Amino acid sequence: MGAMTSQHELRDVLLTLLPVQGGWAEEDYLWVSEKTNRPLEFTDGYIEVLPMPTSKHQASLRVLFLAFFGYLQPRGGNVLFAPLRLRLRPGKFREPDLLALLDADDPRYRDRYWLGADLVAEVVSADNPERDLIEKRREYAEAGIPEYWIANPLHETIAVLRLQEGVYVEHGVFARGDLATSALLPGFGVEVDAVFDAK
């Protein structure tokens, strides 16, 4: 290929070099996800390209992150936000909006990706709400994550789910005017209004 190769031609060549859907290995996924600015998730050989977050999504996430950070950091915990990969099991990676560990020295904390979490949170994306409300609820429970927060801007609610005998049960579904609380973190709470009014 000469210097005059078009973007279209380059894209076509690159596509022939990449694995087909269903044929991706974990290392392929990790390599590609490190080379792009798009959020990508991985399930058993398949890549899922996630939508870019909106400003509103990120503003809601910021409120949640700062609240969790303010609680966990002084208590020796750690909380980070997307994009950061979480390996739920061999062949399964998600990029939760927020991941937390109660102990910053937890061995599940890794630089490239985490091997687990004590708490995850998602801000529901309008493109596919079932991803956060149903699919990830099942997957995070199967991975043994003790608490899952779902901030749903479509209904302006925050569902806090706690793991019980391998499935999530509702700790509470909090609406405007409520303080969303945690089953896992004593005394922790965040105002629902602050999450959905954030700009």
Buried (B, 14 or more C-beta within 10 A) or exposed (E): EEEEEEEEEEEEEEEEEEEEEEEBEBEBBBEBBEEEEEBBBBBEBBBBEBEEBEEBBBBBBBBBBBBBBEBBEEEEBBBBBBBBBBBBEEBBBBBBBBBBBBBEEBEBBEEEBBBBBBBBBBBBBEEBBEBBBEEBBEBBBEBEBBBBBBBBBEEBBBBBBBBEEEEBEEBBBBEEEBBBBBBBBEEBBBBBBBBBEBE
